[in-house]
Amino acid sequence: MAGGSKRYSRNNSNGNFQPLPERGPVESLIYWRDVKKSGIVFGAGLITLVAISSFSVISVFAYLSLLALFGTVAFRIYKSVTQAVQKTNEGHPFKEYLELDLTLSHEKVQNIAGVAVAHINGFTSELRRLFLVEDIIDSIKFGVILWVFTYVGAWFNGMTLVILAFVSLFTLPKVYENNKQSIDTYLDLGRSKLAEITDKIRVAIPIGNKKPVAAAESEKDK
């Protein structure tokens, strides 16, 4: 947040202004805490993805790299000429960035690898549970999701889905933050309806190790 000033968001339910919660550097971009930085990242990312969808990745990488190199060389020459004319010694214009430590420590690499392995293990375990029908209801819901994906794949190609996901990443979190109360109300209603339908299906098809929620609660009361 520029200048350390607080940013406020309107609460749609009562019209009052409330301070926005603090976010990390990546979350700050997604939640548009600094509109200028978020706009630059969003615009650059979207242009890159659209270019990749029309041209090869190698061509896009080469042209973007050439553009960046041209900009840095031109700025370097401009600053050198300016310093020579004004007889100043400000040093290298990119000195601040050249001195940044970009090395990855052994501990940081281990932490990243540990998180990645944990996610991979959880993902494979969940796939095994679904495909081997540990719980028939969860496997049926998984099958419905896969069936929906067949239509999504027929409508969009992979790059289009990546672009839509990128746009959603920079829009949906902010929309949810500004309308959290009303969205949560509808989400809770949807979850309760889904849980009710799931319990009815479990009673009708008593297969699997899990008991319906209603049945489990009644046994606890007894």
N, C-alpha and C positions, 0 to 999 in steps of 0.2 A: 504494500500500500504506500503510495507516494506520500513523502513528508510525514509518515507516521500517523496520518489522520484516519479516523475510523470511517468505515463505509457502512451504510445502513440499508436495510431491505424492508419494504413495506409488507406488513402482515395483512394479508387479504381479508382475514376474518373480522378484524376490528379497526383496520386502517391505521394502527399505530406503527411507528418506525422502531425497529429493533436492530441492535448491532449484529453484523454477520459473524459467524464463528471463524476463528483463525484456521488456516489451512496450510499444508506443506507446500513446497515450491511447485510440485507437479499439480496438486489439487488447486492451488491458486490460479494456475493457468486454465484449468478445466472450469472452475467456478467464476472466471472472469473478474478476479479481484483487481487486477491491473488490466484495464481494457486494451491499452496499447500493446502490451506484451502478448496477451492472449490473442489479439487480432493478428499480430505478426505471425505467431506460431500457427494459428488456425489457417490463415491465408496461404502461408508458405507450404504447409502440409497438404492442404487441399489442392493447390496448384500442382504439387509434385505427384500426388496420387492420380489426378486427372491426366497429367502428362504420361505417367507410366501406363495408364489404360489405353493411350493412343500410340505410344512409341515403346521401344524396347527399354528395359531397365538400364542397360549399358549406355544407350544413347542419352537417356534422361540424366544419369549420373555424370556422364562426360560433359554435357551442356551446362548443367548446374555448377559443376566444378569449375569449368571455364569461366562462367559468369562470376562466380565468387572470386576466382583468381584475378580476373580483370579488375574487379572492384577493389581488392586489396592492393594490387600493384598501382592502380591509378591513385588511390588514397595515399599510399606510401610516397609516390613521386610528388604529389601535391604538397604533402607536409614537408618533404625535404626542400622543395623550392621555396615554400613559405618561410621556413626557418633560415634559409640562405639569404632571402631578401630582407627579412626582419633582423637578421644576425642574432638569432636566439638559439639556444641549445636545449630544446625540450626532450631530446632523445627519440628513441624509436616510438612511433605512434601506437604500436601494438605491444608495447613492453608489458603492460598489465596482463595481457592474455598469454604472452610468451612465458611469463613466470608462473602461470597457473600449474599446479601439480596435477597431472592427469594420470599418474601411475596408480594402479590398483594394488592395494596391500594384500598380503597373503591371507590375512584374517577376513578381509572384505570378500575376497573370492570364495573362501570357504563358506561364509555366511550365505552368499548368493547361491552357491552350489547346494547347500543344505536345504534352502527354501525350495529350490527347483526340484530336488529329489523328493522332498515331502509332497509337493503338489503332484508330481508324476506318479508316486506310489498311491496317493489317494485317488487319482484319476483312474488308474488301472484297476484298483480294487473295486471302485464303483462300477466300472464297465463289466467286470467279472460278475458282480452281484446282479446287474441288470440282465445281462445276456444269459446267465445260468438260472434265472428266475428264482432268486432267493425269496423275493416277495412278488407275487404275480401282479398285484395292483401297480407297483412301481414299474415293473417291466412293461405293462400295458401302456402306462403313461409315457414311458420312454419310446415305445413303438409309435404312439400317436405323434410325438414330437418329430421322430424320424420321417413319418409320413408327411407331415407339414413341410419338412425340409426338402422333400422331393419336389414339391410345388415351388418352393422358394428357389431351388436350384434351376428349375425350368424357366422361371421368370427373370432371374438375375444371374450374371456370371460372377466369378469370384472377386474380380476387381471392383465391380459395382457394389458388392456387399462390404468390401473393405472401406470404400468411400462413404457408404451409408453409416457404417460403424464409427468412422472417424467424425463425421458430422454429428452423429448422436452423442458421441463422447463430449463434444463441446456445447451441446444444447440441452440434452435431457437432464443432466445433473443440476444445471441452473434453473430449469423449469421446475424440477422437483423441489429445489430449495425455496423457491419463491411461492410455491403452492403446496407445501409439505402437508399441512393439516388436511386439506380437502382430498389430496391424493391418498394419504394414509387411510382416510375414512373409506374410500372406495377399495383400496387394497385389502383392508381388514374384512370388508364385506365379501370380496371375492374369495379370500382365503377361507372364510367360514363356510361359504357355499361349496367350495371345492372339498373341504374336509367332510362336510355333510354327505356329499355325493360319494366320496371315497368310502366312508363308513357303510353306506348302504350297499355299495358293491362288495365290500368285504363280507358283509352278512350274507349276501346272495351267493358269493363264491368263497366259501370258507377254506381257502387254500393258502398255505404259507405259514410262517412262524409268528407273524405279527397279529395281534388281536385288534379288533376295532376299538377306537378310542372310547366310545360309549360303554362297551362291554368291560374294558379295563377299569373304567371309573366305577362301574357298579360293583365289580369284584373288590375294589379297594374299600368301598362303603361297607360291604358285608364284613 
